[in-house]
Amino acid sequence: MVSLLVGVVGMLPAVHRQVGKRIAGTTCDWRVWHSVRSAVLMVPVWTCYALALAALAPEADARLVLTLGCAFAVAHAAGVAVPVAPAGLGARDGVLVVLLVPVLGTGPAGMVALVARLLHAVADFVVAAAAWWMMRTSDARQPSGRRPGGH
């Protein structure tokens, strides 16, 4: 529930404008429709994250799926907020464990965070490898549409 509240507060235009002003040093023109559009675009993404975590969690029900989704969203934001850690390594996982311990217990919360980190790392490498392979075999990089190694 706390995660959901933090997420809602974080979407408020006044919060965005203040954070944007501090970070950029200039005014940030963030309106309600920006928040609504962002939420509409991200709901399917966070739903997939919540369902993926639910597959890892023991005995997941609808309430737990909502909790997992909100906890992951806040943990993801914490990981982004720590720029010295690649992909929020440590920060995201720690916040996720702290948020999940009250509902899952220490062991399962740690397991969910660890396996989620592992699966995200594997997915990152698979997507990177696919992008590399597609770029390597694409005509887009070659002058005059030639294939790599072709004469």
Secondary structure as a PSIPRED ss2 file (coil, helix, strand):
# PSIPRED VFORMAT (PSIPRED V4.0)

   1 M C   1.000  0.000  0.000
   2 V H   0.000  1.000  0.000
   3 S H   0.000  1.000  0.000
   4 L H   0.000  1.000  0.000
   5 L H   0.000  1.000  0.000
   6 V H   0.000  1.000  0.000
   7 G H   0.000  1.000  0.000
   8 V H   0.000  1.000  0.000
   9 V H   0.000  1.000  0.000
  10 G H   0.000  1.000  0.000
  11 M H   0.000  1.000  0.000
  12 L C   1.000  0.000  0.000
  13 P H   0.000  1.000  0.000
  14 A H   0.000  1.000  0.000
  15 V H   0.000  1.000  0.000
  16 H H   0.000  1.000  0.000
  17 R H   0.000  1.000  0.000
  18 Q H   0.000  1.000  0.000
  19 V H   0.000  1.000  0.000
  20 G H   0.000  1.000  0.000
  21 K H   0.000  1.000  0.000
  22 R H   0.000  1.000  0.000
  23 I H   0.000  1.000  0.000
  24 A H   0.000  1.000  0.000
  25 G C   1.000  0.000  0.000
  26 T C   1.000  0.000  0.000
  27 T C   1.000  0.000  0.000
  28 C C   1.000  0.000  0.000
  29 D C   1.000  0.000  0.000
  30 W C   1.000  0.000  0.000
  31 R C   1.000  0.000  0.000
  32 V H   0.000  1.000  0.000
  33 W H   0.000  1.000  0.000
  34 H H   0.000  1.000  0.000
  35 S H   0.000  1.000  0.000
  36 V H   0.000  1.000  0.000
  37 R H   0.000  1.000  0.000
  38 S H   0.000  1.000  0.000
  39 A H   0.000  1.000  0.000
  40 V H   0.000  1.000  0.000
  41 L H   0.000  1.000  0.000
  42 M H   0.000  1.000  0.000
  43 V H   0.000  1.000  0.000
  44 P H   0.000  1.000  0.000
  45 V H   0.000  1.000  0.000
  46 W H   0.000  1.000  0.000
  47 T H   0.000  1.000  0.000
  48 C H   0.000  1.000  0.000
  49 Y H   0.000  1.000  0.000
  50 A H   0.000  1.000  0.000
  51 L H   0.000  1.000  0.000
  52 A H   0.000  1.000  0.000
  53 L H   0.000  1.000  0.000
  54 A H   0.000  1.000  0.000
  55 A H   0.000  1.000  0.000
  56 L H   0.000  1.000  0.000
  57 A C   1.000  0.000  0.000
  58 P C   1.000  0.000  0.000
  59 E C   1.000  0.000  0.000
  60 A C   1.000  0.000  0.000
  61 D C   1.000  0.000  0.000
  62 A H   0.000  1.000  0.000
  63 R H   0.000  1.000  0.000
  64 L H   0.000  1.000  0.000
  65 V H   0.000  1.000  0.000
  66 L H   0.000  1.000  0.000
  67 T H   0.000  1.000  0.000
  68 L H   0.000  1.000  0.000
  69 G H   0.000  1.000  0.000
  70 C H   0.000  1.000  0.000
  71 A H   0.000  1.000  0.000
  72 F H   0.000  1.000  0.000
  73 A H   0.000  1.000  0.000
  74 V H   0.000  1.000  0.000
  75 A H   0.000  1.000  0.000
  76 H H   0.000  1.000  0.000
  77 A H   0.000  1.000  0.000
  78 A H   0.000  1.000  0.000
  79 G H   0.000  1.000  0.000
  80 V H   0.000  1.000  0.000
  81 A H   0.000  1.000  0.000
  82 V C   1.000  0.000  0.000
  83 P C   1.000  0.000  0.000
  84 V C   1.000  0.000  0.000
  85 A C   1.000  0.000  0.000
  86 P H   0.000  1.000  0.000
  87 A H   0.000  1.000  0.000
  88 G H   0.000  1.000  0.000
  89 L C   1.000  0.000  0.000
  90 G C   1.000  0.000  0.000
  91 A H   0.000  1.000  0.000
  92 R H   0.000  1.000  0.000
  93 D H   0.000  1.000  0.000
  94 G H   0.000  1.000  0.000
  95 V H   0.000  1.000  0.000
  96 L H   0.000  1.000  0.000
  97 V H   0.000  1.000  0.000
  98 V H   0.000  1.000  0.000
  99 L H   0.000  1.000  0.000
 100 L H   0.000  1.000  0.000
 101 V H   0.000  1.000  0.000
 102 P H   0.000  1.000  0.000
 103 V H   0.000  1.000  0.000
 104 L H   0.000  1.000  0.000
 105 G C   1.000  0.000  0.000
 106 T H   0.000  1.000  0.000
 107 G H   0.000  1.000  0.000
 108 P H   0.000  1.000  0.000
 109 A H   0.000  1.000  0.000
 110 G H   0.000  1.000  0.000
 111 M H   0.000  1.000  0.000
 112 V H   0.000  1.000  0.000
 113 A H   0.000  1.000  0.000
 114 L H   0.000  1.000  0.000
 115 V H   0.000  1.000  0.000
 116 A H   0.000  1.000  0.000
 117 R H   0.000  1.000  0.000
 118 L H   0.000  1.000  0.000
 119 L H   0.000  1.000  0.000
 120 H H   0.000  1.000  0.000
 121 A H   0.000  1.000  0.000
 122 V H   0.000  1.000  0.000
 123 A H   0.000  1.000  0.000
 124 D H   0.000  1.000  0.000
 125 F H   0.000  1.000  0.000
 126 V H   0.000  1.000  0.000
 127 V H   0.000  1.000  0.000
 128 A H   0.000  1.000  0.000
 129 A H   0.000  1.000  0.000
 130 A H   0.000  1.000  0.000
 131 A H   0.000  1.000  0.000
 132 W H   0.000  1.000  0.000
 133 W H   0.000  1.000  0.000
 134 M H   0.000  1.000  0.000
 135 M H   0.000  1.000  0.000
 136 R H   0.000  1.000  0.000
 137 T H   0.000  1.000  0.000
 138 S C   1.000  0.000  0.000
 139 D C   1.000  0.000  0.000
 140 A C   1.000  0.000  0.000
 141 R C   1.000  0.000  0.000
 142 Q C   1.000  0.000  0.000
 143 P H   0.000  1.000  0.000
 144 S H   0.000  1.000  0.000
 145 G H   0.000  1.000  0.000
 146 R C   1.000  0.000  0.000
 147 R C   1.000  0.000  0.000
 148 P C   1.000  0.000  0.000
 149 G C   1.000  0.000  0.000
 150 G C   1.000  0.000  0.000
 151 H C   1.000  0.000  0.000
